[in-house]
Amino acid sequence: MAYLVIVERDQHGFYAYCPELPGCQTQGETFEEVMKNIREAIELYLETLTEEELTELKAKEIITALVEV
């Protein structure tokens, strides 16, 4: 499965989270590091879910859009 990941950059490095998985977040000093960390965080998160929770998760839909102001 593929999961949407949001990555933000600030003066401390990179912060990533997965909106589909509440609480699944991580950080890293580089983009490569934060992507490696979020992949691991997602894998660990999914391991904690029951079959029922996994089924509910697959039914969830997140839509992203760009809003110009």
mmCIF file as Biopython writes it, N, C-alpha, C and O atoms, coordinates in Angstrom:
data_model
#
loop_
_atom_site.group_PDB
_atom_site.id
_atom_site.type_symbol
_atom_site.label_atom_id
_atom_site.label_alt_id
_atom_site.label_comp_id
_atom_site.label_asym_id
_atom_site.label_entity_id
_atom_site.label_seq_id
_atom_site.pdbx_PDB_ins_code
_atom_site.Cartn_x
_atom_site.Cartn_y
_atom_site.Cartn_z
_atom_site.occupancy
_atom_site.B_iso_or_equiv
_atom_site.auth_seq_id
_atom_site.auth_asym_id
_atom_site.pdbx_PDB_model_num
ATOM 1   N N  . MET A ? 1  ? 0.842   -1.195 0.000  1.0 0.0 1  A 1 
ATOM 2   C CA . MET A ? 1  ? 0.000   0.000  0.000  1.0 0.0 1  A 1 
ATOM 3   C C  . MET A ? 1  ? 0.873   1.239  0.000  1.0 0.0 1  A 1 
ATOM 4   O O  . MET A ? 1  ? 2.031   1.204  0.417  1.0 0.0 1  A 1 
ATOM 5   N N  . ALA A ? 2  ? 0.313   2.312  -0.464 1.0 0.0 2  A 1 
ATOM 6   C CA . ALA A ? 2  ? 0.999   3.600  -0.467 1.0 0.0 2  A 1 
ATOM 7   C C  . ALA A ? 2  ? 0.268   4.531  0.483  1.0 0.0 2  A 1 
ATOM 8   O O  . ALA A ? 2  ? -0.959  4.497  0.575  1.0 0.0 2  A 1 
ATOM 9   N N  . TYR A ? 3  ? 1.012   5.349  1.178  1.0 0.0 3  A 1 
ATOM 10  C CA . TYR A ? 3  ? 0.436   6.293  2.137  1.0 0.0 3  A 1 
ATOM 11  C C  . TYR A ? 3  ? 0.938   7.691  1.837  1.0 0.0 3  A 1 
ATOM 12  O O  . TYR A ? 3  ? 2.102   7.892  1.489  1.0 0.0 3  A 1 
ATOM 13  N N  . LEU A ? 4  ? 0.038   8.656  1.977  1.0 0.0 4  A 1 
ATOM 14  C CA . LEU A ? 4  ? 0.391   10.059 1.807  1.0 0.0 4  A 1 
ATOM 15  C C  . LEU A ? 4  ? 1.266   10.495 2.971  1.0 0.0 4  A 1 
ATOM 16  O O  . LEU A ? 4  ? 0.942   10.236 4.130  1.0 0.0 4  A 1 
ATOM 17  N N  . VAL A ? 5  ? 2.366   11.151 2.666  1.0 0.0 5  A 1 
ATOM 18  C CA . VAL A ? 5  ? 3.272   11.672 3.693  1.0 0.0 5  A 1 
ATOM 19  C C  . VAL A ? 5  ? 3.470   13.162 3.442  1.0 0.0 5  A 1 
ATOM 20  O O  . VAL A ? 5  ? 3.731   13.582 2.314  1.0 0.0 5  A 1 
ATOM 21  N N  . ILE A ? 6  ? 3.344   13.944 4.489  1.0 0.0 6  A 1 
ATOM 22  C CA . ILE A ? 6  ? 3.593   15.379 4.425  1.0 0.0 6  A 1 
ATOM 23  C C  . ILE A ? 6  ? 4.957   15.630 5.070  1.0 0.0 6  A 1 
ATOM 24  O O  . ILE A ? 6  ? 5.224   15.158 6.175  1.0 0.0 6  A 1 
ATOM 25  N N  . VAL A ? 7  ? 5.814   16.375 4.374  1.0 0.0 7  A 1 
ATOM 26  C CA . VAL A ? 7  ? 7.139   16.700 4.900  1.0 0.0 7  A 1 
ATOM 27  C C  . VAL A ? 7  ? 7.254   18.212 4.989  1.0 0.0 7  A 1 
ATOM 28  O O  . VAL A ? 7  ? 6.992   18.927 4.022  1.0 0.0 7  A 1 
ATOM 29  N N  . GLU A ? 8  ? 7.648   18.686 6.160  1.0 0.0 8  A 1 
ATOM 30  C CA . GLU A ? 8  ? 7.856   20.114 6.380  1.0 0.0 8  A 1 
ATOM 31  C C  . GLU A ? 8  ? 9.323   20.337 6.740  1.0 0.0 8  A 1 
ATOM 32  O O  . GLU A ? 8  ? 9.940   19.518 7.420  1.0 0.0 8  A 1 
ATOM 33  N N  . ARG A ? 9  ? 9.861   21.444 6.278  1.0 0.0 9  A 1 
ATOM 34  C CA . ARG A ? 9  ? 11.250  21.787 6.580  1.0 0.0 9  A 1 
ATOM 35  C C  . ARG A ? 9  ? 11.275  23.051 7.422  1.0 0.0 9  A 1 
ATOM 36  O O  . ARG A ? 9  ? 10.552  24.008 7.142  1.0 0.0 9  A 1 
ATOM 37  N N  . ASP A ? 10 ? 12.108  23.050 8.451  1.0 0.0 10 A 1 
ATOM 38  C CA . ASP A ? 10 ? 12.309  24.256 9.252  1.0 0.0 10 A 1 
ATOM 39  C C  . ASP A ? 10 ? 13.778  24.370 9.616  1.0 0.0 10 A 1 
ATOM 40  O O  . ASP A ? 10 ? 14.608  23.646 9.067  1.0 0.0 10 A 1 
ATOM 41  N N  . GLN A ? 11 ? 14.109  25.257 10.525 1.0 0.0 11 A 1 
ATOM 42  C CA . GLN A ? 11 ? 15.505  25.505 10.877 1.0 0.0 11 A 1 
ATOM 43  C C  . GLN A ? 11 ? 16.169  24.321 11.577 1.0 0.0 11 A 1 
ATOM 44  O O  . GLN A ? 11 ? 17.393  24.296 11.707 1.0 0.0 11 A 1 
ATOM 45  N N  . HIS A ? 12 ? 15.386  23.341 12.031 1.0 0.0 12 A 1 
ATOM 46  C CA . HIS A ? 12 ? 15.919  22.187 12.745 1.0 0.0 12 A 1 
ATOM 47  C C  . HIS A ? 12 ? 16.069  20.949 11.860 1.0 0.0 12 A 1 
ATOM 48  O O  . HIS A ? 12 ? 16.618  19.940 12.301 1.0 0.0 12 A 1 
ATOM 49  N N  . GLY A ? 13 ? 15.590  21.016 10.629 1.0 0.0 13 A 1 
ATOM 50  C CA . GLY A ? 13 ? 15.644  19.868 9.731  1.0 0.0 13 A 1 
ATOM 51  C C  . GLY A ? 13 ? 14.296  19.601 9.106  1.0 0.0 13 A 1 
ATOM 52  O O  . GLY A ? 13 ? 13.619  20.524 8.653  1.0 0.0 13 A 1 
ATOM 53  N N  . PHE A ? 14 ? 13.903  18.340 9.078  1.0 0.0 14 A 1 
ATOM 54  C CA . PHE A ? 14 ? 12.675  17.934 8.410  1.0 0.0 14 A 1 
ATOM 55  C C  . PHE A ? 14 ? 11.758  17.202 9.385  1.0 0.0 14 A 1 
ATOM 56  O O  . PHE A ? 14 ? 12.215  16.466 10.261 1.0 0.0 14 A 1 
ATOM 57  N N  . TYR A ? 15 ? 10.462  17.420 9.215  1.0 0.0 15 A 1 
ATOM 58  C CA . TYR A ? 15 ? 9.420   16.783 10.017 1.0 0.0 15 A 1 
ATOM 59  C C  . TYR A ? 15 ? 8.454   16.125 9.042  1.0 0.0 15 A 1 
ATOM 60  O O  . TYR A ? 15 ? 8.018   16.763 8.084  1.0 0.0 15 A 1 
ATOM 61  N N  . ALA A ? 16 ? 8.116   14.868 9.267  1.0 0.0 16 A 1 
ATOM 62  C CA . ALA A ? 16 ? 7.193   14.164 8.379  1.0 0.0 16 A 1 
ATOM 63  C C  . ALA A ? 16 ? 6.097   13.500 9.185  1.0 0.0 16 A 1 
ATOM 64  O O  . ALA A ? 16 ? 6.320   13.031 10.301 1.0 0.0 16 A 1 
ATOM 65  N N  . TYR A ? 17 ? 4.895   13.466 8.596  1.0 0.0 17 A 1 
ATOM 66  C CA . TYR A ? 17 ? 3.790   12.760 9.227  1.0 0.0 17 A 1 
ATOM 67  C C  . TYR A ? 17 ? 2.877   12.178 8.156  1.0 0.0 17 A 1 
ATOM 68  O O  . TYR A ? 17 ? 2.883   12.603 7.001  1.0 0.0 17 A 1 
ATOM 69  N N  . CYS A ? 18 ? 2.100   11.198 8.576  1.0 0.0 18 A 1 
ATOM 70  C CA . CYS A ? 18 ? 1.172   10.518 7.682  1.0 0.0 18 A 1 
ATOM 71  C C  . CYS A ? 18 ? -0.252  10.817 8.160  1.0 0.0 18 A 1 
ATOM 72  O O  . CYS A ? 18 ? -0.673  10.277 9.183  1.0 0.0 18 A 1 
ATOM 73  N N  . PRO A ? 19 ? -1.001  11.659 7.451  1.0 0.0 19 A 1 
ATOM 74  C CA . PRO A ? 19 ? -2.347  12.035 7.891  1.0 0.0 19 A 1 
ATOM 75  C C  . PRO A ? 19 ? -3.302  10.847 8.036  1.0 0.0 19 A 1 
ATOM 76  O O  . PRO A ? 19 ? -4.247  10.907 8.822  1.0 0.0 19 A 1 
ATOM 77  N N  . GLU A ? 20 ? -3.065  9.785  7.294  1.0 0.0 20 A 1 
ATOM 78  C CA . GLU A ? 20 ? -3.933  8.614  7.353  1.0 0.0 20 A 1 
ATOM 79  C C  . GLU A ? 20 ? -3.728  7.798  8.627  1.0 0.0 20 A 1 
ATOM 80  O O  . GLU A ? 20 ? -4.582  6.997  9.005  1.0 0.0 20 A 1 
ATOM 81  N N  . LEU A ? 21 ? -2.590  8.010  9.283  1.0 0.0 21 A 1 
ATOM 82  C CA . LEU A ? 21 ? -2.236  7.246  10.476 1.0 0.0 21 A 1 
ATOM 83  C C  . LEU A ? 21 ? -1.994  8.221  11.630 1.0 0.0 21 A 1 
ATOM 84  O O  . LEU A ? 21 ? -0.861  8.652  11.840 1.0 0.0 21 A 1 
ATOM 85  N N  . PRO A ? 22 ? -3.025  8.568  12.367 1.0 0.0 22 A 1 
ATOM 86  C CA . PRO A ? 22 ? -2.900  9.565  13.440 1.0 0.0 22 A 1 
ATOM 87  C C  . PRO A ? 22 ? -1.764  9.228  14.415 1.0 0.0 22 A 1 
ATOM 88  O O  . PRO A ? 22 ? -1.686  8.122  14.950 1.0 0.0 22 A 1 
ATOM 89  N N  . GLY A ? 23 ? -0.897  10.208 14.625 1.0 0.0 23 A 1 
ATOM 90  C CA . GLY A ? 23 ? 0.219   10.029 15.549 1.0 0.0 23 A 1 
ATOM 91  C C  . GLY A ? 23 ? 1.461   9.461  14.901 1.0 0.0 23 A 1 
ATOM 92  O O  . GLY A ? 23 ? 2.498   9.358  15.557 1.0 0.0 23 A 1 
ATOM 93  N N  . CYS A ? 24 ? 1.390   9.088  13.632 1.0 0.0 24 A 1 
ATOM 94  C CA . CYS A ? 24 ? 2.545   8.530  12.931 1.0 0.0 24 A 1 
ATOM 95  C C  . CYS A ? 24 ? 3.364   9.682  12.367 1.0 0.0 24 A 1 
ATOM 96  O O  . CYS A ? 24 ? 3.013   10.284 11.352 1.0 0.0 24 A 1 
ATOM 97  N N  . GLN A ? 25 ? 4.462   9.971  13.050 1.0 0.0 25 A 1 
ATOM 98  C CA . GLN A ? 25 ? 5.289   11.125 12.685 1.0 0.0 25 A 1 
ATOM 99  C C  . GLN A ? 25 ? 6.738   10.873 13.054 1.0 0.0 25 A 1 
ATOM 100 O O  . GLN A ? 25 ? 7.039   9.997  13.865 1.0 0.0 25 A 1 
ATOM 101 N N  . THR A ? 26 ? 7.635   11.644 12.456 1.0 0.0 26 A 1 
ATOM 102 C CA . THR A ? 26 ? 9.053   11.508 12.744 1.0 0.0 26 A 1 
ATOM 103 C C  . THR A ? 26 ? 9.782   12.763 12.280 1.0 0.0 26 A 1 
ATOM 104 O O  . THR A ? 26 ? 9.177   13.696 11.752 1.0 0.0 26 A 1 
ATOM 105 N N  . GLN A ? 27 ? 11.076  12.762 12.487 1.0 0.0 27 A 1 
ATOM 106 C CA . GLN A ? 27 ? 11.896  13.886 12.038 1.0 0.0 27 A 1 
ATOM 107 C C  . GLN A ? 27 ? 13.239  13.376 11.565 1.0 0.0 27 A 1 
ATOM 108 O O  . GLN A ? 27 ? 13.589  12.217 11.787 1.0 0.0 27 A 1 
ATOM 109 N N  . GLY A ? 28 ? 13.991  14.248 10.912 1.0 0.0 28 A 1 
ATOM 110 C CA . GLY A ? 28 ? 15.328  13.889 10.445 1.0 0.0 28 A 1 
ATOM 111 C C  . GLY A ? 28 ? 16.089  15.141 10.072 1.0 0.0 28 A 1 
ATOM 112 O O  . GLY A ? 28 ? 15.495  16.192 9.827  1.0 0.0 28 A 1 
ATOM 113 N N  . GLU A ? 29 ? 17.398  15.028 10.028 1.0 0.0 29 A 1 
ATOM 114 C CA . GLU A ? 29 ? 18.230  16.184 9.682  1.0 0.0 29 A 1 
ATOM 115 C C  . GLU A ? 29 ? 18.224  16.451 8.182  1.0 0.0 29 A 1 
ATOM 116 O O  . GLU A ? 29 ? 18.380  17.597 7.761  1.0 0.0 29 A 1 
ATOM 117 N N  . THR A ? 30 ? 18.046  15.402 7.363  1.0 0.0 30 A 1 
ATOM 118 C CA . THR A ? 30 ? 18.005  15.550 5.908  1.0 0.0 30 A 1 
ATOM 119 C C  . THR A ? 30 ? 16.693  14.981 5.377  1.0 0.0 30 A 1 
ATOM 120 O O  . THR A ? 30 ? 15.987  14.256 6.078  1.0 0.0 30 A 1 
ATOM 121 N N  . PHE A ? 31 ? 16.377  15.320 4.129  1.0 0.0 31 A 1 
ATOM 122 C CA . PHE A ? 31 ? 15.173  14.779 3.502  1.0 0.0 31 A 1 
ATOM 123 C C  . PHE A ? 31 ? 15.249  13.258 3.405  1.0 0.0 31 A 1 
ATOM 124 O O  . PHE A ? 31 ? 14.275  12.559 3.685  1.0 0.0 31 A 1 
ATOM 125 N N  . GLU A ? 32 ? 16.410  12.757 3.007  1.0 0.0 32 A 1 
ATOM 126 C CA . GLU A ? 32 ? 16.604  11.309 2.891  1.0 0.0 32 A 1 
ATOM 127 C C  . GLU A ? 32 ? 16.391  10.620 4.232  1.0 0.0 32 A 1 
ATOM 128 O O  . GLU A ? 32 ? 15.763  9.564  4.300  1.0 0.0 32 A 1 
ATOM 129 N N  . GLU A ? 33 ? 16.911  11.217 5.294  1.0 0.0 33 A 1 
ATOM 130 C CA . GLU A ? 33 ? 16.767  10.627 6.622  1.0 0.0 33 A 1 
ATOM 131 C C  . GLU A ? 33 ? 15.310  10.622 7.077  1.0 0.0 33 A 1 
ATOM 132 O O  . GLU A ? 33 ? 14.832  9.624  7.617  1.0 0.0 33 A 1 
ATOM 133 N N  . VAL A ? 34 ? 14.609  11.720 6.863  1.0 0.0 34 A 1 
ATOM 134 C CA . VAL A ? 34 ? 13.215  11.777 7.304  1.0 0.0 34 A 1 
ATOM 135 C C  . VAL A ? 34 ? 12.349  10.809 6.502  1.0 0.0 34 A 1 
ATOM 136 O O  . VAL A ? 34 ? 11.398  10.245 7.044  1.0 0.0 34 A 1 
ATOM 137 N N  . MET A ? 35 ? 12.659  10.607 5.230  1.0 0.0 35 A 1 
ATOM 138 C CA . MET A ? 35 ? 11.892  9.652  4.431  1.0 0.0 35 A 1 
ATOM 139 C C  . MET A ? 35 ? 12.156  8.225  4.904  1.0 0.0 35 A 1 
ATOM 140 O O  . MET A ? 35 ? 11.230  7.415  4.962  1.0 0.0 35 A 1 
ATOM 141 N N  . LYS A ? 36 ? 13.388  7.909  5.237  1.0 0.0 36 A 1 
ATOM 142 C CA . LYS A ? 36 ? 13.718  6.594  5.784  1.0 0.0 36 A 1 
ATOM 143 C C  . LYS A ? 36 ? 12.990  6.393  7.113  1.0 0.0 36 A 1 
ATOM 144 O O  . LYS A ? 36 ? 12.433  5.326  7.372  1.0 0.0 36 A 1 
ATOM 145 N N  . ASN A ? 37 ? 13.003  7.434  7.950  1.0 0.0 37 A 1 
ATOM 146 C CA . ASN A ? 37 ? 12.357  7.352  9.267  1.0 0.0 37 A 1 
ATOM 147 C C  . ASN A ? 37 ? 10.842  7.207  9.167  1.0 0.0 37 A 1 
ATOM 148 O O  . ASN A ? 37 ? 10.244  6.452  9.935  1.0 0.0 37 A 1 
ATOM 149 N N  . ILE A ? 38 ? 10.208  7.922  8.226  1.0 0.0 38 A 1 
ATOM 150 C CA . ILE A ? 38 ? 8.751   7.838  8.129  1.0 0.0 38 A 1 
ATOM 151 C C  . ILE A ? 38 ? 8.337   6.479  7.565  1.0 0.0 38 A 1 
ATOM 152 O O  . ILE A ? 38 ? 7.293   5.950  7.946  1.0 0.0 38 A 1 
ATOM 153 N N  . ARG A ? 39 ? 9.128   5.915  6.676  1.0 0.0 39 A 1 
ATOM 154 C CA . ARG A ? 39 ? 8.830   4.572  6.167  1.0 0.0 39 A 1 
ATOM 155 C C  . ARG A ? 39 ? 8.852   3.569  7.321  1.0 0.0 39 A 1 
ATOM 156 O O  . ARG A ? 39 ? 7.968   2.721  7.435  1.0 0.0 39 A 1 
ATOM 157 N N  . GLU A ? 40 ? 9.870   3.676  8.173  1.0 0.0 40 A 1 
ATOM 158 C CA . GLU A ? 40 ? 9.973   2.789  9.338  1.0 0.0 40 A 1 
ATOM 159 C C  . GLU A ? 40 ? 8.821   3.032  10.312 1.0 0.0 40 A 1 
ATOM 160 O O  . GLU A ? 40 ? 8.259   2.083  10.860 1.0 0.0 40 A 1 
ATOM 161 N N  . ALA A ? 41 ? 8.470   4.303  10.528 1.0 0.0 41 A 1 
ATOM 162 C CA . ALA A ? 41 ? 7.373   4.637  11.440 1.0 0.0 41 A 1 
ATOM 163 C C  . ALA A ? 41 ? 6.052   4.056  10.930 1.0 0.0 41 A 1 
ATOM 164 O O  . ALA A ? 41 ? 5.260   3.540  11.719 1.0 0.0 41 A 1 
ATOM 165 N N  . ILE A ? 42 ? 5.810   4.135  9.630  1.0 0.0 42 A 1 
ATOM 166 C CA . ILE A ? 42 ? 4.583   3.586  9.042  1.0 0.0 42 A 1 
ATOM 167 C C  . ILE A ? 42 ? 4.557   2.071  9.207  1.0 0.0 42 A 1 
ATOM 168 O O  . ILE A ? 42 ? 3.536   1.507  9.598  1.0 0.0 42 A 1 
ATOM 169 N N  . GLU A ? 43 ? 5.671   1.412  8.912  1.0 0.0 43 A 1 
ATOM 170 C CA . GLU A ? 43 ? 5.737   -0.044 9.061  1.0 0.0 43 A 1 
ATOM 171 C C  . GLU A ? 43 ? 5.432   -0.464 10.501 1.0 0.0 43 A 1 
ATOM 172 O O  . GLU A ? 43 ? 4.661   -1.396 10.729 1.0 0.0 43 A 1 
ATOM 173 N N  . LEU A ? 44 ? 6.037   0.222  11.464 1.0 0.0 44 A 1 
ATOM 174 C CA . LEU A ? 44 ? 5.809   -0.102 12.870 1.0 0.0 44 A 1 
ATOM 175 C C  . LEU A ? 44 ? 4.367   0.175  13.278 1.0 0.0 44 A 1 
ATOM 176 O O  . LEU A ? 44 ? 3.768   -0.605 14.018 1.0 0.0 44 A 1 
ATOM 177 N N  . TYR A ? 45 ? 3.810   1.283  12.800 1.0 0.0 45 A 1 
ATOM 178 C CA . TYR A ? 45 ? 2.421   1.642  13.091 1.0 0.0 45 A 1 
ATOM 179 C C  . TYR A ? 45 ? 1.477   0.552  12.597 1.0 0.0 45 A 1 
ATOM 180 O O  . TYR A ? 45 ? 0.582   0.120  13.323 1.0 0.0 45 A 1 
ATOM 181 N N  . LEU A ? 46 ? 1.683   0.111  11.355 1.0 0.0 46 A 1 
ATOM 182 C CA . LEU A ? 46 ? 0.809   -0.896 10.759 1.0 0.0 46 A 1 
ATOM 183 C C  . LEU A ? 46 ? 0.880   -2.218 11.511 1.0 0.0 46 A 1 
ATOM 184 O O  . LEU A ? 46 ? -0.115  -2.938 11.594 1.0 0.0 46 A 1 
ATOM 185 N N  . GLU A ? 47 ? 2.035   -2.542 12.055 1.0 0.0 47 A 1 
ATOM 186 C CA . GLU A ? 47 ? 2.188   -3.781 12.823 1.0 0.0 47 A 1 
ATOM 187 C C  . GLU A ? 47 ? 1.314   -3.795 14.072 1.0 0.0 47 A 1 
ATOM 188 O O  . GLU A ? 47 ? 0.978   -4.866 14.577 1.0 0.0 47 A 1 
ATOM 189 N N  . THR A ? 48 ? 0.942   -2.622 14.575 1.0 0.0 48 A 1 
ATOM 190 C CA . THR A ? 48 ? 0.152   -2.551 15.807 1.0 0.0 48 A 1 
ATOM 191 C C  . THR A ? 48 ? -1.352  -2.666 15.558 1.0 0.0 48 A 1 
ATOM 192 O O  . THR A ? 48 ? -2.127  -2.811 16.504 1.0 0.0 48 A 1 
ATOM 193 N N  . LEU A ? 49 ? -1.768  -2.603 14.294 1.0 0.0 49 A 1 
ATOM 194 C CA . LEU A ? 49 ? -3.191  -2.598 13.972 1.0 0.0 49 A 1 
ATOM 195 C C  . LEU A ? 49 ? -3.765  -4.006 13.883 1.0 0.0 49 A 1 
ATOM 196 O O  . LEU A ? 49 ? -3.083  -4.954 13.494 1.0 0.0 49 A 1 
ATOM 197 N N  . THR A ? 50 ? -5.026  -4.116 14.252 1.0 0.0 50 A 1 
ATOM 198 C CA . THR A ? 50 ? -5.752  -5.380 14.091 1.0 0.0 50 A 1 
ATOM 199 C C  . THR A ? 50 ? -6.215  -5.488 12.638 1.0 0.0 50 A 1 
ATOM 200 O O  . THR A ? 50 ? -6.146  -4.514 11.888 1.0 0.0 50 A 1 
ATOM 201 N N  . GLU A ? 51 ? -6.684  -6.668 12.246 1.0 0.0 51 A 1 
ATOM 202 C CA . GLU A ? 51 ? -7.211  -6.860 10.894 1.0 0.0 51 A 1 
ATOM 203 C C  . GLU A ? 51 ? -8.381  -5.912 10.615 1.0 0.0 51 A 1 
ATOM 204 O O  . GLU A ? 51 ? -8.504  -5.364 9.519  1.0 0.0 51 A 1 
ATOM 205 N N  . GLU A ? 52 ? -9.233  -5.730 11.623 1.0 0.0 52 A 1 
ATOM 206 C CA . GLU A ? 52 ? -10.381 -4.828 11.469 1.0 0.0 52 A 1 
ATOM 207 C C  . GLU A ? 52 ? -9.905  -3.389 11.233 1.0 0.0 52 A 1 
ATOM 208 O O  . GLU A ? 52 ? -10.428 -2.695 10.362 1.0 0.0 52 A 1 
ATOM 209 N N  . GLU A ? 53 ? -8.930  -2.954 11.999 1.0 0.0 53 A 1 
ATOM 210 C CA . GLU A ? 53 ? -8.396  -1.596 11.828 1.0 0.0 53 A 1 
ATOM 211 C C  . GLU A ? 53 ? -7.742  -1.426 10.459 1.0 0.0 53 A 1 
ATOM 212 O O  . GLU A ? 53 ? -7.867  -0.369 9.841  1.0 0.0 53 A 1 
ATOM 213 N N  . LEU A ? 54 ? -7.052  -2.448 9.985  1.0 0.0 54 A 1 
ATOM 214 C CA . LEU A ? 54 ? -6.441  -2.392 8.656  1.0 0.0 54 A 1 
ATOM 215 C C  . LEU A ? 54 ? -7.504  -2.275 7.569  1.0 0.0 54 A 1 
ATOM 216 O O  . LEU A ? 54 ? -7.327  -1.538 6.599  1.0 0.0 54 A 1 
ATOM 217 N N  . THR A ? 55 ? -8.593  -2.993 7.733  1.0 0.0 55 A 1 
ATOM 218 C CA . THR A ? 55 ? -9.695  -2.932 6.770  1.0 0.0 55 A 1 
ATOM 219 C C  . THR A ? 55 ? -10.305 -1.538 6.750  1.0 0.0 55 A 1 
ATOM 220 O O  . THR A ? 55 ? -10.562 -0.992 5.677  1.0 0.0 55 A 1 
ATOM 221 N N  . GLU A ? 56 ? -10.541 -0.956 7.924  1.0 0.0 56 A 1 
ATOM 222 C CA . GLU A ? 56 ? -11.083 0.403  8.011  1.0 0.0 56 A 1 
ATOM 223 C C  . GLU A ? 56 ? -10.137 1.404  7.377  1.0 0.0 56 A 1 
ATOM 224 O O  . GLU A ? 56 ? -10.571 2.339  6.703  1.0 0.0 56 A 1 
ATOM 225 N N  . LEU A ? 57 ? -8.847  1.209  7.592  1.0 0.0 57 A 1 
ATOM 226 C CA . LEU A ? 57 ? -7.835  2.106  7.055  1.0 0.0 57 A 1 
ATOM 227 C C  . LEU A ? 57 ? -7.841  2.085  5.529  1.0 0.0 57 A 1 
ATOM 228 O O  . LEU A ? 57 ? -7.690  3.130  4.896  1.0 0.0 57 A 1 
ATOM 229 N N  . LYS A ? 58 ? -8.013  0.919  4.940  1.0 0.0 58 A 1 
ATOM 230 C CA . LYS A ? 58 ? -8.033  0.792  3.485  1.0 0.0 58 A 1 
ATOM 231 C C  . LYS A ? 58 ? -9.242  1.496  2.873  1.0 0.0 58 A 1 
ATOM 232 O O  . LYS A ? 58 ? -9.204  1.889  1.706  1.0 0.0 58 A 1 
ATOM 233 N N  . ALA A ? 59 ? -10.308 1.657  3.645  1.0 0.0 59 A 1 
ATOM 234 C CA . ALA A ? 59 ? -11.521 2.296  3.154  1.0 0.0 59 A 1 
ATOM 235 C C  . ALA A ? 59 ? -11.450 3.824  3.258  1.0 0.0 59 A 1 
ATOM 236 O O  . ALA A ? 59 ? -12.283 4.525  2.684  1.0 0.0 59 A 1 
ATOM 237 N N  . LYS A ? 60 ? -10.464 4.332  3.985  1.0 0.0 60 A 1 
ATOM 238 C CA . LYS A ? 60 ? -10.341 5.772  4.200  1.0 0.0 60 A 1 
ATOM 239 C C  . LYS A ? 60 ? -9.757  6.443  2.970  1.0 0.0 60 A 1 
ATOM 240 O O  . LYS A ? 60 ? -8.844  5.915  2.335  1.0 0.0 60 A 1 
ATOM 241 N N  . GLU A ? 61 ? -10.294 7.616  2.636  1.0 0.0 61 A 1 
ATOM 242 C CA . GLU A ? 61 ? -9.818  8.350  1.473  1.0 0.0 61 A 1 
ATOM 243 C C  . GLU A ? 61 ? -9.431  9.766  1.906  1.0 0.0 61 A 1 
ATOM 244 O O  . GLU A ? 61 ? -10.195 10.453 2.583  1.0 0.0 61 A 1 
ATOM 245 N N  . ILE A ? 62 ? -8.241  10.183 1.506  1.0 0.0 62 A 1 
ATOM 246 C CA . ILE A ? 62 ? -7.788  11.552 1.766  1.0 0.0 62 A 1 
ATOM 247 C C  . ILE A ? 62 ? -7.573  12.216 0.413  1.0 0.0 62 A 1 
ATOM 248 O O  . ILE A ? 62 ? -6.913  11.667 -0.469 1.0 0.0 62 A 1 
ATOM 249 N N  . ILE A ? 63 ? -8.133  13.385 0.273  1.0 0.0 63 A 1 
ATOM 250 C CA . ILE A ? 63 ? -8.010  14.133 -0.970 1.0 0.0 63 A 1 
ATOM 251 C C  . ILE A ? 63 ? -7.172  15.377 -0.696 1.0 0.0 63 A 1 
ATOM 252 O O  . ILE A ? 63 ? -7.430  16.113 0.256  1.0 0.0 63 A 1 
ATOM 253 N N  . THR A ? 64 ? -6.184  15.601 -1.525 1.0 0.0 64 A 1 
ATOM 254 C CA . THR A ? 64 ? -5.370  16.798 -1.373 1.0 0.0 64 A 1 
ATOM 255 C C  . THR A ? 64 ? -5.651  17.732 -2.553 1.0 0.0 64 A 1 
ATOM 256 O O  . THR A ? 64 ? -5.957  17.292 -3.661 1.0 0.0 64 A 1 
ATOM 257 N N  . ALA A ? 65 ? -5.540  19.016 -2.280 1.0 0.0 65 A 1 
ATOM 258 C CA . ALA A ? 65 ? -5.773  20.019 -3.328 1.0 0.0 65 A 1 
ATOM 259 C C  . ALA A ? 65 ? -4.909  21.239 -3.038 1.0 0.0 65 A 1 
ATOM 260 O O  . ALA A ? 65 ? -4.590  21.539 -1.887 1.0 0.0 65 A 1 
ATOM 261 N N  . LEU A ? 66 ? -4.550  21.917 -4.081 1.0 0.0 66 A 1 
ATOM 262 C CA . LEU A ? 66 ? -3.790  23.149 -3.966 1.0 0.0 66 A 1 
ATOM 263 C C  . LEU A ? 66 ? -4.761  24.323 -4.088 1.0 0.0 66 A 1 
ATOM 264 O O  . LEU A ? 66 ? -5.542  24.392 -5.037 1.0 0.0 66 A 1 
ATOM 265 N N  . VAL A ? 67 ? -4.709  25.229 -3.139 1.0 0.0 67 A 1 
ATOM 266 C CA . VAL A ? 67 ? -5.588  26.396 -3.132 1.0 0.0 67 A 1 
ATOM 267 C C  . VAL A ? 67 ? -4.732  27.628 -3.394 1.0 0.0 67 A 1 
ATOM 268 O O  . VAL A ? 67 ? -3.809  27.925 -2.636 1.0 0.0 67 A 1 
ATOM 269 N N  . GLU A ? 68 ? -5.039  28.325 -4.447 1.0 0.0 68 A 1 
ATOM 270 C CA . GLU A ? 68 ? -4.305  29.535 -4.789 1.0 0.0 68 A 1 
ATOM 271 C C  . GLU A ? 68 ? -5.022  30.736 -4.179 1.0 0.0 68 A 1 
ATOM 272 O O  . GLU A ? 68 ? -6.236  30.884 -4.319 1.0 0.0 68 A 1 
ATOM 273 N N  . VAL A ? 69 ? -4.263  31.583 -3.507 1.0 0.0 69 A 1 
ATOM 274 C CA . VAL A ? 69 ? -4.856  32.745 -2.852 1.0 0.0 69 A 1 
ATOM 275 C C  . VAL A ? 69 ? -4.221  34.016 -3.378 1.0 0.0 69 A 1 
ATOM 276 O O  . VAL A ? 69 ? -4.585  35.111 -2.949 1.0 0.0 69 A 1 
#
